């Protein structure tokens, strides 16, 4: 069984990737500081896979802790690196926090890989690297525009650091997955998106409003140049996203990636507005949602969605879930979560 280090493995995307890895014959080992997740996520993972998962509570900015962890697990076939701060709005208000965590943490991970001859990296990147795009859909060759938020900038810098690292290490290989907007939850409703405090992402705010935790959902801006004035994004089911990570890992282990550092967009290739998501939620759950229009939010782009031709052609990845599937699964998770409390 191939062992894989997964940083941020108790997070939203990381937890779904852990399940996918185990179901496909891998043995993931989690490194996470629980800054934006709960240790109880491990219980949800273990209910699905019916086995224990190795876990170490370590901050990626703790260099010695990271290096010790990598020494202990130097028999891994690769690393999937999720651990990072990820709120666009928070990064605008606290930019140094984001540069410190996301950049320093990545460097420490690469140091651990280098010191222990672990050559394969899957990097959690983001469509925010494209900034405000000139044309849609964006391809992997679309210009990297100035980032509209410090969070997006850390992803741009992260990809550059990885490229520099690979240039100086001929054995090293990486795949950067630029994903768009993951939503939804595992069909079991044992794991899903679990933000601490007030959600910064759309879907958990929708479900928390519908279940009564939040009074009203704010739709940030209705004057964008989109079909209904609200911001447009490419929403992808988190389980489709998880599947792509395992496929990327298998590709890099087999050394079948065409470049030392391959980059793929991960989106369904369709742009949905905030109102489209709200209407989908109301349609798939029969819940009426209380929302209001608010002013635009700093750092947000008006519209972005993917051209996913490359990931389909080279990885054979295809999105399986519709927008209604995504919103329905998010609601199932929210109800399951509240029934436990």
Secondary structure, DSSP 8 states (H G I E B T S, - for coil): -EEEEEETTTSHHHHHHHHHHHHTTEEEEEEE--TTS-TTHHHHHHHHHTS--EEEE--TT-HHHHHHHHHHTTT-SEEEE--S---HHHHHH-HHHHIIIIIHHHHHHHHHHHHTT--EEEEEEEGGGG-S-SSSSB-TTS-----SSHHHHHHHHHHHHHHHHHHH-TT-EEEEEEE-EEE---TTSSS----SSS--SHHHHHHHHHTTSSS-EEEE-S-SSSSSSS-EE-EEEHHHHHHHHHHHHHHHHTT--SSSEEEEEES-S--EEHHHHHHHHHHHH-----EEEE---TT--SB--B--HHHHHHH-------HHHHHHHHHHHHHHHHHT-
